[in-house]
């Protein structure tokens, strides 16, 4: 791993702990905007699948230990969801051949967001709420309640990733 990758990953993990604290000043801001997801998605898209996976797994655990967010009951689902975000976004950036275009970033971002939500939903359905988790609960929790976050991620993440690419701070 390159030093640049490690430093950017560490910075994004730290941002993943601090950013949600700011959003929690807004009533339901954490649930509505999913601010912890932003640095994890940026990490996968800019540093690659392995560091994206690490960032996605470590960030919610570290945040939970340091700030109590996410609460222990939501932590396993978020660890899996965010780890998948980091892994899949990094893999998609490596697999897609369209150099450093916004189209490539958006495709990787959307695929990662869908895969992460599916993985998080599976953890909820099969482990945390086995037998009590419905499709309606999954859609409501991951899409309806999270629509502000989805829109925010689609607006902010590609712009930040493209800026990091132009500054030659990416490895993917």
C-alpha positions in Angstrom: 0.0 0.0 0.0 1.2 3.5 -0.8 1.6 6.1 1.9 -0.8 8.3 0.1 -3.5 5.6 0.3 -3.0 5.1 4.0 -3.0 8.8 4.9 -6.1 9.4 2.8 -7.8 6.4 4.4 -6.9 7.5 7.9 -8.2 11.0 7.1 -11.5 9.7 5.8 -11.9 7.4 8.8 -11.4 10.4 11.1 -13.9 12.4 9.0 -16.3 9.5 9.3 -16.2 9.9 13.0 -16.4 13.7 13.2 -18.9 14.5 10.3 -21.8 12.6 11.9 -21.4 14.6 15.1 -22.1 17.8 13.2 -25.1 16.2 11.5 -26.5 15.0 14.8 -27.0 18.7 15.8 -29.9 18.6 13.2 -32.9 16.7 14.5 -32.7 13.2 13.0 -29.8 14.5 10.9 -27.8 11.3 11.2 -30.7 9.1 10.1 -31.7 11.4 7.3 -28.4 12.3 5.7 -26.2 9.2 6.6 -23.1 11.4 6.9 -20.8 8.5 7.9 -21.4 7.0 4.5 -19.8 9.9 2.6 -16.2 9.4 3.7 -16.4 5.7 3.3 -17.7 6.0 -0.3 -15.0 8.6 -1.1 -12.4 6.2 0.4 -13.4 3.3 -1.8 -13.7 5.4 -4.9 -10.3 7.0 -4.4 -8.1 4.5 -2.6 -9.4 1.1 -3.8 -11.3 -1.9 -2.6 -9.1 -3.0 0.3 -8.7 0.4 2.0 -12.4 1.1 1.2 -13.3 -2.1 3.0 -11.1 -1.3 6.0 -12.5 2.3 6.2 -16.1 1.0 6.0 -15.5 -1.6 8.8 -13.4 0.6 11.1 -15.3 3.9 10.9 -18.6 2.8 12.5 -16.8 0.8 15.2 -14.5 3.6 16.1 -17.4 6.1 16.0 -19.5 3.9 18.2 -16.7 3.5 20.8 -15.8 7.2 20.8 -19.2 8.9 20.4 -21.9 6.2 21.0 -23.0 6.6 17.3 -24.2 4.3 15.9 -25.7 2.6 18.9 -24.7 -1.0 19.6 -28.0 -2.4 18.2 -27.4 -0.8 14.8 -23.6 -1.3 14.7 -23.4 -4.8 13.0 -25.6 -3.8 10.2 -23.8 -0.6 9.6 -20.4 -2.3 9.7 -21.4 -4.7 7.0 -23.2 -2.0 4.9 -20.3 0.4 5.0 -17.7 -2.3 4.5 -19.5 -3.3 1.4 -19.8 0.3 0.2 -16.0 0.7 0.5 -15.2 -2.6 -1.1 -17.7 -2.4 -4.0 -17.0 1.2 -4.9 -13.3 0.4 -5.1 -13.8 -2.7 -7.1 -16.1 -0.9 -9.5 -13.6 1.9 -10.0 -11.0 -0.7 -11.0 -13.4 -2.7 -13.2 -14.8 0.2 -15.2 -12.6 1.3 -18.0 -13.8 4.9 -18.6 -10.8 6.7 -17.1 -11.7 9.4 -14.5 -15.1 10.5 -15.8 -18.1 11.5 -13.7 -20.0 8.7 -15.5 -17.6 6.1 -14.0 -17.8 7.6 -10.6 -21.6 7.7 -10.6 -21.9 4.1 -11.8 -19.4 2.9 -9.1 -21.2 5.0 -6.5 -24.7 3.7 -7.4 -23.7 0.1 -7.6 -21.9 0.4 -4.2 -24.9 2.1 -2.6 -27.2 -0.7 -3.8 -24.9 -3.5 -2.7 -24.3 -2.0 0.7 -28.0 -1.5 1.3 -28.7 -5.1 0.3 -25.9 -6.4 2.6 -27.1 -4.3 5.5 -30.7 -5.5 4.9 -29.5 -9.1 4.8 -27.7 -8.7 8.2 -30.9 -7.2 9.6 -33.1 -9.9 8.1 -31.0 -12.9 8.9 -29.1 -12.0 12.0 -30.3 -9.0 14.0 -34.1 -9.4 13.4 -34.4 -12.9 12.1 -37.9 -13.6 11.1 -39.2 -10.1 12.0 -37.6 -8.1 9.2 -39.8 -7.5 6.2 -39.2 -6.1 2.7 -41.3 -3.1 3.6 -39.0 -2.4 6.6 -36.0 -2.7 4.4 -37.3 -0.3 1.7 -38.5 2.2 4.3 -35.3 2.1 6.3 -32.8 2.1 3.5 -34.6 4.1 0.8 -37.6 6.1 2.0 -36.1 7.4 5.3 -32.7 7.7 3.6 -33.7 9.6 0.5 -32.1 12.9 1.7 -28.9 11.0 2.3 -29.0 9.3 -1.1 -29.5 12.6 -2.8 -26.8 14.2 -0.7 -24.3 11.4 -1.5 -25.1 11.6 -5.2 -24.5 15.4 -5.2 -21.4 15.6 -3.0 -19.4 12.4 -3.4 -18.7 12.6 -7.1 -17.6 16.2 -6.9 -15.2 15.5 -4.0 -13.8 12.4 -5.8 -13.3 14.3 -9.0 -11.5 17.1 -7.1 -9.2 14.5 -5.4 -8.5 12.9 -8.8 -7.6 16.3 -10.3 -5.3 16.9 -7.3 -3.7 13.6 -8.1 -4.5 12.3 -4.6 -6.2 9.0 -5.7 -4.9 5.5 -6.3 -7.7 4.1 -8.4 
